[in-house]
Amino acid sequence: MTMQLHLQDVPARNGRLWIRHGFKVFQRQPLALSGLFGLFLFFGFVAMLLPGVGPLLTFASLPLLSLGFMLATHLVLQKKAPTAAVFAAPFKLTPERRRSQLLLCVSYALAVVFISWLADWVDGGSTRELQKLIAENADNSDAVTNAATDPRLFWGMATRLGLLALLAVPYWHAPALVHWGGQGVAQALFSSTLALWRNKAAFALNALLWGALLMAVAGIISLVFGLLGLAQVAPVALMAVGLMLSTAFYASLYFSFVDCFMFGAPQDLLDH
């Protein structure tokens, strides 16, 4: 089934509404949605243990994670409990869409690998060296400190984050455009880029609010547990809250897609 999609211009304030709607959906099915995200994390952990292909499999699965959560959110709005089947659903449509989804996954993974290689070249391998020291020489604080002050780390980090942010733009809505709109790979990547550009104010506000929320939550948890003398427990609490916030974030992706392409919005949650 192909739905008629029409690119829309949305006001900046909708970036805040997407977050609110994401939390509303999470509140309806917290266990099911958290379980889906936990399942993905487990898959990523197992995949990373595979020599050679592990990182590629993990990177390639990221476009399916976003689409899977859009499908899960769609089910929640229909008062249905989402299951792991949402991650397989994109491959059960037409052969053309299945090939397009696979091409998106493979191209995204290759792009991430290229960005990683380029960042390693920019920082001269200083990031990997620091990671190795932290993993192997946790007690050698001087070596870690010296490695952490290498000025090349900044440029390597800037390269990674900057290029990954740019890469996210064409892939943000591309899997959903293939799944619901029947678009080809090139058209989906272009449509996603155009949607984010035309609605950049809403996406910028959305990103700023998510960043502010994460910083505020991390600060409050660290402060509270520190005052209670339970600083060692703070990382566990941060991990649990981080899982919840990550799940709500992925649940909110559906609403940014609906707003940008308006293929049918649930009135109870998208009442602006």
N, C-alpha and C positions, 0 to 999 in steps of 0.2 A: 504494500500500500504506500503510495506516494502522496504526501500532503503538500498543499500549496503554501509556499513560504514567501513572505514579502518583507524585505529589509525595512526596518523601522528606525526612526530617530527617537531616542528616549531622553527624557530630562535627566540631569545629573543626579537629582535626588533618588532616582531609582536604584542607584548603587547602594544606598542604605536599605531600600526595601528588599533587595535580593538577600541581604544578610538576615533581615527579620523573617522573611519567608523560609529561609534555610533552617532557622532555629524552630520555626513552627512545625515544619515537616519532621525534624528530628524529634520533637516532643511527641509526635504521633506514633513513631516507631523507633524509639531509641535503641532497643536491643537489636532489632533486625538490621538497622542501618550501621550501628557500631560493629555488629558481627561481620557485615560485608567489608567494612574497612579493615577490620582485624584479619579477615581472610586474605585480603590483598597483601597486607603486611607480611603474613606468614608465607604466602607464595613468593614474595620478593626475597625474604630471608632464605628460603630453600633454593631459589633460583641463583642467588649470589654464591651459593656453595658449589655450584657447577663450574668447573674450570673452563675458562675461555668464553663460553656462551652465556654464562650467568648474568653478567651486567647487561648484555644485549637483550636478553629475555625480559629483564626487569624494566629497562627503558622502553622496550617495545610495548609493554603492557600498559603504560601510562595513558595513552589515548583511550584505551578500553576502560580504564578506571573512571575517567570522567563521563564517558557515555553510559557505562553501567550504572553510575549513580543518577544520571538523568532518567534512565529507565526505571530505576528504583523509586525515585521521587514521583514519577508519573504514576506508578502503582500505588504509592501511599496516598496520593490525592484521589485515587479511585477506591480508597478504603481497603486496599489489598496489602498483604505483607510481602515485601520483596525477599527473594531468595538469591542464592548464588547463580541461578539461571540467567540473571540479568547480564552477566558477563559473557554468556554464550549466545544470547539472543541476537547480537549484531551479525553473527555468522549463519543465522538460520533464515535469512531472507533470500534475495536473488543471488546467483553466482557473481553477477557484476558488483553488487554491493559488498559481497564477501571479499572479492579481490581488492576492491577499493579500501576496505578497512585494513586488510593485511598490508597494502602498500603504505597506508598512513602509519601503521605501526612500525614497519621496517624503516621507512624514511625518517621517522622521528628518532628511532634508536641510532641510526647512522649519524644523524645530525648531532645528537648529544655526544656521541663518541668523538666526532670531529671537534666539537667545542672543547671537550675535555683535553684532547691532544693539543689544541691550539693554546689553551690556558697553561698547560704544562710547559709548552715552549716559551710562553711569555714569562712565566715565573721561574724558569730554569729548573723545574722539579722541586722547588722549595716547599710547595704545599705537601707533596707526597713525602718529602723528607720529614717535615714536621709531624705528619700523621704517623709515620713509622716510629719516630722518637717517642711520641705519646703512648703508642701501643707497646713498645718494647722497653722503654726506659722511663717508666712512670716516676721512678725515684730520683732520676737525674734531672732535677729541676733546672740546673744551670744550662744544660744542653737544650732543653725545651725552650727556655727563655731566649737563648741566643737565636735559635731557629725561628722563634715567633717574631723576633724583631727584624727579620730579613725584609728590607723594603720591597723586594720582588713579590712578596706575598700579597700586597695590596693590589698590584697590577694583575696578578693572576686571578684574584678573587673578583676584581672589577670585570675582567674579561669573561669569566664564567657566568656571573650573575647577569651581566648586561646582555650577553648573547643568548642565554637561556630565556631571559625575559622577552627578547625579540622573537625567539623561536616559538614561544607560547602563543603569540598573536595569531599566526595562521592556523595553528592546531587547536585553538580554544574551542571553536564550534565545529571544526571540520568533521569529526566523527558523527556528530548529530546531524549535520547537513547531508552526509552520505546515508545515514540510517533513515531519517524521516523525509528528507527531500530528494533522495535518489541522485544526488549530484556526484559527478566524477571527482577524482582526487584534486586535479588542478582547480576546478571550479569551486570545490569546497574550501580549499586553502585560500583562494582569492576572496570568496564571500565572507569567510571568517575575518580575514584581515580588514576588509572594507567595513564590516560591522563594528569591529573594535575601534577603527579609526573614526567613523562617524559618531560613535557613542563614547569617545575617549573620556569625556568629563565624568560620565557615570562609572566607567571602569576605573578611572583614577581615584574617584571618591571611594569606591568599593575596596580598592587595594589599600588606601590610606586607613580606612576604618578597620579592616582586618588586621593591619599592622599595629594600629593603636590598641586594638582589643587584645592581641597577643602580648604586647609589651605590658599592658596594664594587668592582665591576669598573672603573668609571670612575676611581676613586681609585687603584687598583693600576696601571692602564695609564698614567695620567698620571705617577705616581711612578717607575715602571720606566723609561719613555722619557725622563723628565727626568734621572734618574741616569745614563742612557747618553748624555746629550747629544743626544738625538734628539726633542726636544719637538715639533718641526715635523711629525714623523711620527705623533704620538699621535692627532690627529684621524682619520687614515686607519684606524688600528687600532681606534679607538672606533667608527667607522662599521661596520667589518667585524664586530666583536663585537656591536654593536647589532643588526645584521641577524640574526645567529644567535639572540640572545636574543628578539627580536621574533617570529621564526619559532617558537621553542619555546613562547613565550607563546600564540600562536594555536593551536598544536597541543594545548596543555593545555586549551583551552576545551571540547573534546569530553568530557573526563573530568568537568568540573564539571556538564555537562548530564546525563551518564549517572548521576552520583551523585544529582543532585537529582530526576531523573525515572525513573531505573532501568528503561530499556527493554531492557536486555541488556548486560552488561558482560563484556569479555574477561578471563577469570580470571587469565591470566598477568601482566597489567599492573594489575589492580585487586584484587590480593590484599592486603587491609589487614592 
